[in-house]
Amino acid sequence: MRARADLIELRGSDLIALQHLDADLAELERRRGELLKRPPFIRWLASWFPPFRESMHGMDRTLDELDIAIDDRRSWTDRQILEYEGTGDGRIVEVIGDLRSARNIAVLVPGVGTDLDTYERVFHRDAQNLADRVAGTDTAVIAWLGYDPPDSVVTAIDEGPARNGAISLASFVASLPPAHITVVGHSYGSLVVGLAAGEKGMVADEVVFIGSPGVGADAVSDLRLPPSSTVWTGLAPLDPIRLARPRCLTEPGECLSTANVAFGVDPHSSSFGARTFDAGDAPLWNAHSAYYTPGTTALDNIARIVAGDDNDVTTR
């Protein structure tokens, strides 16, 4: 296990995060222990009586889920966890790299359906892919699940989670050490980033929107960033987020003919005023989730932006 004193030096909140993580892990282990105390005759009853069988299957599924959750949290105790909350869907903020000495810092903000259950196999994987791609550029990558994203596309029409997240994100970015800072918002996470900049005063050198349904602004100027900041957008041609437009519900034949999306003007449109980069040609079935996939044009360009190599960014 890594020395926890190293984490405590990084930020004053680290000790609290680790305490929360330890408490969450202990509670999950307690629940697992209670399930393992099931009397042996329950399984015998389940073999004869269908109601008991379904109950046994449910307990087995819960035990499997607890095993995964416990393994995840045990691995997190060895990593750089800046913030952690285990209640509800949970929150976690993790650093990959040396934040104290980094010349470049990337803060990644995820979208719908991201929680502690999916974190390790989806969002952490994406952050690790970017960290691997920028290795050797003195860059720290932060997986920032510091808010509670909507659980589904249906509930994602609510701006409430994004507004709450924007407050936390702006505060977090302001606390970072001096560096070339890039904030990347994916999908609903781009709304969090847009609101953090436009309404909560978040400042970053680079702001990147990928697969965005809108950022709560109608133009780059609405983000109120310094003139030295650059706003980028990337959208895969087959990303179904293109359908996140009000007119798609009432006029399906014309839903792509307007620049309006769910949360303002489409940031990927020319009228918004951002710099666009080539996001590659991912297939339809994973176009919305492939921006951090190793070997893709999208990840290469995001890495160039994060590392400050703007002149090497390719456009379509």
LINLIN-V591164 format. One record per backbone hydrogen bond with DSSP energy under -1.0 kcal/mol. NH is the residue of the N-H (numbers start at 1). CO is the residue of the C=O. E is the energy in kcal/mol with one decimal. If there is no record, write none. Layout:
nh: <NH	NH>
co: <CO	CO>
e: <E	E>
This chain:
nh: <6	8	9	11	14	17	18	19	20	21	22	23	24	25	26	27	28	29	30	31	32	33	34	35	36	38	42	44	45	46	47	48	49	53	54	55	56	57	58	59	60	61	62	63	64	65	66	67	68	69	70	71	72	73	74	75	76	77	78	79	81	82	83	85	90	91	92	93	94	95	96	103	104	105	106	107	108	109	113	114	116	119	122	124	126	127	128	129	130	131	132	133	134	137	140	141	142	143	144	145	158	163	164	165	166	167	168	169	170	171	172	173	174	176	180	182	183	184	185	186	187	189	190	192	193	194	195	196	197	198	199	200	202	205	206	207	208	209	210	211	216	220	222	223	224	229	230	232	233	234	239	242	243	244	245	248	249	251	254	257	261	262	263	264	266	269	272	275	277	278	286	293	296	300	301	302	303	304	305	306	307	308	309	312	313>
co: <3	4	5	7	11	13	14	15	16	17	18	19	20	21	22	23	24	25	26	27	28	29	30	31	32	35	39	40	41	42	43	45	45	49	50	51	52	53	54	55	56	57	58	59	60	61	62	63	64	65	66	67	68	69	70	71	72	73	75	76	79	93	93	91	87	85	145	83	143	80	141	138	138	180	140	182	142	184	150	111	89	115	118	119	122	123	124	125	126	127	128	129	130	134	104	96	106	94	108	92	155	159	160	161	162	163	164	165	166	167	168	169	170	173	103	105	206	107	208	109	210	186	187	188	189	190	191	192	193	194	195	195	196	181	181	230	183	232	185	234	263	272	219	220	221	226	205	207	275	209	236	239	240	241	243	245	246	247	251	254	264	244	213	261	259	266	269	231	233	314	283	290	293	296	297	298	299	300	301	302	303	305	304	309	310>
e: <-1.1	-2.0	-1.6	-1.3	-1.5	-2.2	-2.6	-2.1	-2.5	-2.4	-2.7	-2.3	-2.4	-2.6	-2.4	-2.1	-2.2	-2.3	-2.0	-2.4	-2.3	-2.3	-2.1	-1.9	-2.0	-1.5	-1.8	-1.1	-2.7	-2.2	-1.1	-1.4	-2.7	-1.8	-2.3	-1.6	-2.4	-2.5	-2.2	-2.1	-2.3	-2.4	-2.2	-2.3	-2.3	-2.4	-2.4	-2.2	-1.9	-2.4	-2.7	-2.3	-2.4	-2.2	-2.3	-1.8	-1.9	-1.4	-1.2	-2.0	-1.5	-2.7	-1.2	-2.5	-1.5	-2.4	-1.8	-2.2	-2.0	-2.6	-3.1	-1.8	-1.9	-2.6	-2.6	-2.9	-2.9	-3.0	-3.0	-1.3	-2.3	-1.7	-1.4	-3.0	-2.2	-2.5	-2.8	-2.4	-2.0	-2.5	-2.7	-1.9	-2.0	-1.9	-2.5	-2.7	-3.4	-2.5	-2.3	-2.3	-1.5	-2.5	-2.3	-2.5	-2.5	-1.3	-1.4	-2.9	-2.4	-1.7	-2.4	-2.9	-1.9	-1.3	-3.1	-2.8	-2.4	-2.9	-3.0	-2.4	-2.5	-2.3	-1.9	-1.3	-2.1	-2.7	-2.5	-2.2	-2.0	-3.0	-2.4	-1.1	-2.8	-1.3	-2.0	-2.5	-2.8	-2.3	-2.4	-1.8	-2.5	-2.4	-1.4	-1.9	-1.3	-2.0	-2.2	-3.3	-2.2	-2.2	-2.0	-1.8	-2.2	-2.1	-2.4	-1.8	-1.4	-3.3	-2.2	-2.0	-3.3	-1.8	-2.0	-1.2	-3.7	-1.8	-1.1	-2.8	-2.2	-2.9	-1.5	-1.6	-1.7	-2.0	-2.4	-2.4	-2.6	-1.9	-2.1	-2.5	-2.3	-1.3	-2.9	-1.6	-1.3>
